[in-house]
Amino acid sequence: MTYELPVDRLFIAGAWRQGRGAPINSHFPADGTLNRVVHGASIEDVDLAIERAQTAVSDPAWRSLRPHERARFLYKIADGIAQTAERIAYVQSRDTGKTITETTALALSAAGTFRYMGAALETLEDALTPSRGDYLTFSVYEALGVTAGITPWNSPIASDAQKVAPALAAGNAILLKPASWSPLVCLELARVIEASGLPAGLFSVLPGSGSLVGERLVTDRAIRKVSFTGGTEVGRGIARKAAEKLMPVSLELGGKSPTIVFADADLDVAVAGVLFGVFSSTGQSCIAGSRLFVQRAIYDTFVSKLVAATQALRIGHSFDRTTQVAPLIHPDHRSDVEAHVRRALAEGAELLTGGERPQGATYEGGVYYRPTILAGVDNAAAICREEIFGPVLVVLPFDDEGDVIAQGNDNEYGLACGIYTADFAKAWRVARGIEAGTVWINTYKQFSISTPFGGVKDSGVGREKGREGIRAWMAQKSIYFDLSGKPHPWAR
């Protein structure tokens, strides 16, 4: 299975143009070969996209569409993604190194996102609010205008859909800036959107540096909202700039999520869940369950089972459907992961497994790293505080509910949590006690587009997904309609 990769053209304001910015090299992480050189967007390209987006979003041909008419475009995009899912998956695997199994699932997830947002749009309702006088009061929602989405390199097609679909459903134009390490799959999305007949200018793809393209999107007065998924420090910078122009933002940021295994858990279920929670996607996931708390009574038994299961994971090529752990995205990123592990070992951590690059012809030229488990530190260690974004797990013991809730919450992040126990009431208590945007019980990394997603603390602000995910891209307006037919009494 091979497909031609996208050519050196960007989709700007409804037309394919060569970017006037710096070239971006996309490499295949499995073997280091060059995929494609794509010229990124320049400031002039961004300004053109903004200008055409303003025109498109103000055109009555788009602005006056009824919700069910806008929804038709979302359905067409959903069908287009589903019909080309194999091609999209191939391009994303080449671009990111993810397994073809995972990228296929991500493509189909993106199709589902557009389909759901179309259905949700058709059923969204404005409100006739309780009147406090001789008038009718309405609460209605309207498009913001020109918006922007800035997406990460780890799951681009799914992240793109979670921003583009609700933005279009709300009636906006949206300019999408993909990460420079994974520019290609967004161009595949543009092909599908173009084929849907969406009016030109409502969608553009603008790869390029955050300091250039991202900065322009965040600071330009014409942009009415930015949704960003990525690192916490970059998110803080976006929030500061957005505050200067009082622009709403949605920020889905980093995580250092705890997974909790109680002594009464089904150990086989828990081992499988822990493995999937931290080592799938090669650990390159904001929700990775990278801090594992195991109740002291089963600590040795469970950790022994987990280490054996980790060592049995299949590390392999992105296009091998038996692969469980694929290469990391980029050599620089692997170097960062290795530096975290070296620092932890220097500070006294015990290496239980991994901590090295796999050897052999299969791995030559690729950005591979073995799944790694560390122990022997407490929750204050750097390895327990900092997001690594790689296949690295740290294991810690705990005594009881109060202890593990306190340790789980003793972190700057609050994105996700996993809990393994046979006791429903205990699971409920801990789930409510943990500071996190999402909690999984006896499972991990399960998603539904109908269920809101986001974080607390340093993991961000705002929510994506769900019916209210469309409202997040709209402005609320209140309308009062007089029923008395009389002059206001004050004017007498």
C-alpha positions in Angstrom: 0.0 0.0 0.0 1.6 3.2 -1.2 0.1 6.6 -2.2 1.6 9.7 -3.7 2.4 12.2 -1.0 1.0 15.8 -1.1 3.0 18.1 -3.4 4.6 21.4 -2.4 1.4 23.4 -2.4 -0.7 25.0 0.4 -4.4 25.4 0.4 -4.9 29.1 0.9 -8.3 30.8 0.4 -9.7 28.1 -1.7 -6.7 27.7 -4.1 -3.5 25.6 -4.1 -0.5 27.9 -4.0 3.2 27.4 -3.3 3.9 28.8 0.2 6.2 31.8 0.3 7.7 30.9 3.6 10.6 28.8 4.7 10.8 25.1 3.5 9.6 22.4 5.9 11.2 18.9 5.6 8.9 16.0 6.4 10.8 12.8 7.2 9.5 9.3 7.7 10.4 8.5 11.3 10.6 4.7 10.6 13.7 5.0 8.5 14.7 8.7 8.3 14.0 9.1 4.6 12.7 12.4 3.2 9.0 12.4 2.5 8.6 15.8 1.0 9.8 19.4 1.2 6.9 21.8 1.6 7.3 25.5 1.6 5.5 26.9 4.6 3.3 30.0 4.8 4.7 33.5 4.9 3.2 36.5 6.6 1.8 37.5 3.2 0.1 34.1 2.8 -1.4 34.4 6.3 -2.7 37.9 5.5 -4.2 36.7 2.3 -5.9 33.8 4.0 -7.3 36.2 6.7 -8.5 38.7 4.0 -10.3 36.1 2.0 -11.7 34.4 5.1 -13.3 37.8 6.1 -14.9 38.1 2.8 -16.2 34.5 2.7 -17.6 34.5 6.3 -19.5 37.8 5.6 -21.0 36.6 2.3 -24.7 35.9 2.6 -24.2 32.7 0.6 -22.5 31.3 3.8 -23.7 33.6 6.6 -27.4 33.1 5.8 -27.3 29.3 5.5 -29.7 27.6 7.9 -28.1 25.1 10.3 -29.2 22.0 8.3 -27.8 23.6 5.1 -24.4 24.1 6.8 -24.6 20.6 8.1 -24.6 19.2 4.6 -21.0 20.4 4.1 -20.0 18.6 7.3 -21.6 15.4 6.1 -19.8 15.7 2.7 -16.5 16.2 4.4 -17.2 13.2 6.7 -18.0 11.0 3.7 -14.9 12.3 1.9 -12.6 11.4 4.8 -14.1 8.0 5.2 -13.8 7.2 1.5 -10.1 8.2 1.5 -9.2 7.0 5.0 -6.6 4.5 3.7 -4.8 7.3 1.8 -5.0 9.7 4.8 -3.7 7.0 7.1 -0.8 6.3 4.8 0.2 10.0 4.6 -0.1 10.4 8.4 2.0 7.3 9.1 4.7 8.7 6.7 4.4 12.1 8.4 4.4 11.0 12.0 5.7 7.5 12.2 2.5 6.2 13.9 1.4 2.7 13.2 -0.9 2.3 10.2 -3.5 0.7 12.5 -3.6 3.8 14.7 -3.6 6.3 11.8 -6.5 4.4 10.1 -8.5 4.7 13.4 -7.6 8.4 13.6 -8.8 9.1 10.1 -12.1 7.3 10.8 -12.4 9.2 14.0 -12.1 12.5 12.1 -14.9 11.4 9.8 -17.0 10.7 12.8 -16.2 14.1 14.3 -17.5 15.9 11.2 -20.6 13.7 11.0 -21.4 14.2 14.7 -20.9 17.9 14.5 -23.3 18.1 11.5 -25.9 16.1 13.4 -25.4 18.2 16.5 -25.7 21.4 14.5 -29.1 20.3 13.1 -30.4 19.8 16.6 -29.0 22.7 18.4 -31.6 25.0 19.8 -31.7 28.7 20.8 -33.6 29.5 24.0 -36.8 31.4 24.8 -35.8 32.5 28.3 -38.2 33.2 31.1 -39.5 36.8 30.8 -39.3 39.2 33.7 -41.5 41.8 32.2 -43.9 42.6 29.3 -41.5 41.3 26.7 -40.1 38.2 25.1 -36.5 37.3 25.8 -34.4 35.1 23.5 -30.9 33.8 23.8 -29.3 33.1 20.4 -25.9 32.1 19.2 -24.0 33.5 16.2 -20.7 32.9 14.5 -17.6 34.6 15.8 -16.2 35.3 12.3 -12.6 34.3 11.3 -11.1 31.8 13.7 -7.9 29.8 13.9 -6.8 26.3 15.0 -3.3 25.4 16.0 -2.8 21.7 16.1 0.0 19.3 17.4 2.1 16.8 15.6 1.1 13.7 17.5 -2.5 13.1 16.2 -3.0 15.7 13.5 -6.1 14.5 11.6 -8.1 13.9 14.7 -7.0 17.2 16.3 -7.7 19.0 13.1 -11.2 17.7 12.9 -12.0 18.6 16.5 -11.3 22.2 15.7 -12.4 22.5 12.0 -15.7 20.7 12.3 -17.2 22.7 15.2 -15.8 26.0 13.8 -17.5 25.4 10.5 -20.7 24.1 12.1 -20.9 27.4 14.1 -20.7 29.4 10.8 -17.1 30.6 11.1 -14.1 30.5 8.7 -11.1 28.7 10.2 -7.4 28.9 9.4 -5.5 25.8 10.4 -1.8 25.9 11.4 -0.4 22.3 11.6 2.8 21.5 13.4 6.0 21.8 11.3 6.9 18.2 12.1 3.7 16.9 10.5 2.5 19.2 7.7 1.3 16.7 5.2 -1.9 15.1 6.5 -3.6 18.6 6.9 -3.1 19.0 3.2 -5.0 15.7 2.7 -7.8 17.2 4.8 -7.8 20.3 2.5 -8.3 18.0 -0.5 -11.4 16.5 1.0 -12.8 19.9 2.1 -12.2 21.4 -1.3 -14.1 18.5 -2.9 -17.0 19.1 -0.5 -17.8 22.4 -2.3 -17.3 24.5 0.9 -17.1 28.1 -0.2 -13.6 29.3 -1.0 -11.9 31.2 1.8 -13.6 29.5 4.7 -10.7 27.1 5.2 -7.0 27.4 4.7 -3.9 25.4 5.8 -1.0 27.4 6.9 2.0 25.3 8.1 5.0 27.3 9.5 6.7 28.3 12.6 4.8 29.3 15.7 6.9 32.5 16.0 5.8 33.6 12.5 2.5 32.0 11.5 1.2 31.2 14.9 2.1 34.7 16.2 0.2 36.3 13.3 -2.9 34.2 13.9 -3.0 34.9 17.6 -2.4 38.7 17.4 -4.2 39.8 14.2 -7.3 41.8 15.2 -9.4 40.0 12.5 -9.0 36.6 14.3 -11.9 36.2 16.8 -10.9 32.9 18.5 -7.9 30.6 18.6 -8.0 27.0 19.7 -4.6 25.5 20.5 -3.5 22.0 21.4 0.1 21.7 22.5 2.6 22.5 25.2 1.7 24.4 28.4 4.3 27.2 28.0 3.3 28.0 24.5 -0.3 27.9 25.6 0.4 30.5 28.3 2.0 32.7 25.7 -1.1 32.5 23.5 -3.3 33.3 26.5 -1.3 36.4 27.3 -1.5 37.6 23.7 -5.2 36.8 23.5 -5.9 38.8 26.6 -4.5 41.9 24.9 -7.3 41.8 22.4 -9.9 40.1 24.7 -10.1 37.1 22.4 -11.6 33.8 23.7 -9.2 30.9 23.5 -9.4 27.1 24.0 -6.2 25.6 25.3 -5.7 21.8 25.6 -2.2 21.6 27.1 0.2 19.1 28.7 -0.4 16.3 31.2 1.3 14.1 33.7 -1.7 11.8 34.3 -1.9 9.3 37.2 -3.0 5.8 36.8 -4.1 4.1 40.0 -4.3 0.3 40.6 -6.0 -0.8 43.8 -5.3 -4.2 45.4 -8.8 -5.4 44.4 -8.3 -4.7 40.7 -8.4 -7.4 38.0 -4.6 -7.4 37.5 -4.8 -8.6 33.9 -7.2 -5.8 33.0 -5.0 -3.3 34.8 -1.8 -4.5 33.1 -3.4 -4.2 29.7 -4.8 -0.8 30.5 -1.6 0.6 31.9 0.4 -0.7 28.8 -2.1 0.9 26.4 -2.4 4.1 28.5 1.3 4.9 28.4 3.0 3.0 25.6 0.4 3.2 22.7 1.3 6.1 20.4 4.8 5.5 21.7 3.9 7.6 24.7 3.4 10.7 22.5 0.1 11.6 24.0 -1.0 14.4 26.3 -3.2 12.0 28.2 -0.5 9.3 28.6 -0.8 7.6 32.0 2.8 8.3 32.8 2.6 8.2 36.7 1.5 4.8 37.9 0.4 4.4 41.5 0.1 0.8 42.7 -1.3 -0.1 46.1 1.5 -1.4 48.3 -0.1 -4.8 49.1 0.2 -5.8 45.4 3.1 -3.6 44.3 5.8 -6.2 43.8 3.4 -8.7 42.1 1.9 -6.1 39.8 5.1 -4.4 38.8 6.7 -7.8 38.0 3.7 -8.6 35.7 3.9 -5.2 34.1 7.6 -5.3 33.4 7.2 -8.8 31.7 4.3 -7.5 29.6 6.3 -4.4 28.6 9.3 -6.4 27.5 6.9 -8.5 25.3 5.6 -5.4 23.4 6.5 -5.5 19.7 8.6 -2.6 18.6 8.5 -2.3 14.8 7.9 -0.5 11.6 4.9 1.9 11.1 3.4 -0.2 8.3 3.7 -3.6 10.1 0.3 -4.2 11.5 1.7 -6.3 14.3 3.6 -3.3 15.6 2.6 -2.0 19.0 5.4 0.6 19.6 6.4 2.6 16.6 9.2 5.2 16.2 9.1 8.6 17.8 8.4 11.6 15.6 11.8 13.1 15.3 15.4 12.5 16.4 15.4 15.7 18.4 12.4 14.5 20.3 14.0 11.2 21.1 17.0 13.0 22.4 14.7 14.9 24.8 13.2 11.7 26.0 16.6 10.1 26.6 17.7 13.2 28.5 14.7 12.8 30.9 15.6 9.2 31.5 19.3 9.9 32.1 18.5 12.7 34.5 16.1 10.4 36.5 18.8 7.7 36.7 21.3 10.3 37.9 18.9 11.4 40.6 18.5 7.8 41.9 15.7 6.2 39.9 15.9 2.4 39.3 15.6 1.3 35.7 13.2 -1.8 35.5 13.2 -2.1 31.7 14.0 -0.2 28.6 16.0 3.0 28.7 17.7 2.4 25.4 17.4 2.3 21.6 16.6 -1.1 20.1 19.3 -2.7 18.0 19.0 -4.5 14.7 18.5 -4.0 11.0 14.8 -3.3 11.5 15.6 -0.1 13.4 18.4 1.4 11.4 17.7 5.0 10.5 14.5 5.1 12.5 13.7 7.0 15.6 13.0 4.1 17.9 13.2 3.9 21.8 12.3 1.0 24.0 9.3 1.3 26.4 10.9 2.3 29.7 9.8 1.8 33.3 11.4 3.6 36.2 10.9 3.1 40.0 12.6 4.0 43.3 11.7 7.7 43.4 9.0 9.7 45.1 6.3 11.9 43.7 8.6 15.0 44.1 11.2 13.7 41.6 11.5 15.6 38.3 10.5 12.4 36.4 7.2 12.6 38.2 6.6 16.3 37.6 7.6 16.9 34.0 5.8 15.8 30.8 8.1 13.6 28.8 5.8 12.8 25.8 7.5 9.5 25.2 7.3 5.8 26.2 8.4 6.4 29.8 6.5 5.3 32.9 7.4 5.9 36.6 5.9 3.5 39.2 5.1 4.5 42.8 3.5 2.7 45.7 0.5 4.1 47.7 -1.3 3.0 50.9 -4.9 4.1 50.7 -7.5 6.3 49.0 -6.5 9.5 50.8 -2.8 8.9 50.1 -3.3 8.3 46.4 -5.7 11.2 45.8 -3.2 13.5 47.5 -0.3 12.2 45.4 -2.3 12.2 42.2 -3.3 15.8 42.7 0.2 16.9 43.8 1.1 18.0 40.3 0.7 21.1 38.2 -1.2 19.2 35.5 -4.8 17.9 35.5 -5.7 16.4 32.2 -6.6 12.7 32.8 -6.6 9.8 35.3 -7.1 6.0 35.2 -8.5 4.0 38.1 -8.5 0.2 38.4 -10.7 -1.4 41.1 -13.5 -3.8 41.6 -15.2 -1.5 44.1 -17.7 0.9 42.3 -18.1 3.2 45.3 -14.4 3.5 45.7 -13.9 4.2 42.0 -16.5 7.0 42.3 -15.0 8.6 45.3 -11.5 8.6 43.8 -12.8 9.8 40.4 -14.5 12.7 42.1 -11.5 13.5 44.3 -8.9 13.6 41.5 -8.3 16.9 39.8 -8.6 16.0 36.1 -10.7 16.7 33.1 -11.3 13.1 32.2 -11.3 9.9 34.4 -11.3 6.4 33.1 -12.4 3.5 35.3 -11.1 0.0 34.5 -10.0 1.3 31.0 -7.9 4.0 29.5 -7.8 6.3 26.4 -11.3 5.6 25.3 -13.0 8.5 23.5 -16.3 9.7 22.3 -16.9 12.8 20.2 -20.1 13.3 22.1 -18.3 13.7 25.4 -16.5 17.0 26.3 -12.7 16.9 26.7 -10.2 19.3 28.3 -8.1 19.8 31.3 -7.7 21.8 34.6 -4.8 23.5 36.2 -1.8 23.7 33.8 -3.5 21.3 31.4 -5.6 24.1 29.9 -8.9 25.9 29.8 -12.1 25.2 27.7 -13.5 22.1 26.3 -13.8 20.5 22.9 -16.3 17.9 21.6 -19.9 17.4 22.6 -22.9 19.5 21.5 -21.5 22.4 23.5 -18.3 22.1 21.4 -20.1 24.1 18.7 -21.2 26.8 21.2 -17.6 27.3 22.1 -17.1 28.7 18.6 -20.1 31.1 18.8 -21.1 34.4 20.5 -24.2 34.4 22.6 -26.6 37.3 22.0 -29.7 38.2 24.0 -32.8 39.7 22.3 -35.7 41.5 24.0 -39.0 41.9 22.1 -41.5 44.3 23.6 -45.1 43.0 23.9 -46.7 46.1 25.5 -46.8 48.3 22.4 -46.5 51.3 24.8 -43.8 54.0 25.2 -41.4 53.3 28.0 -42.9 54.9 31.2 -39.6 56.6 32.1 -39.9 58.8 28.9 -43.2 60.4 30.1 
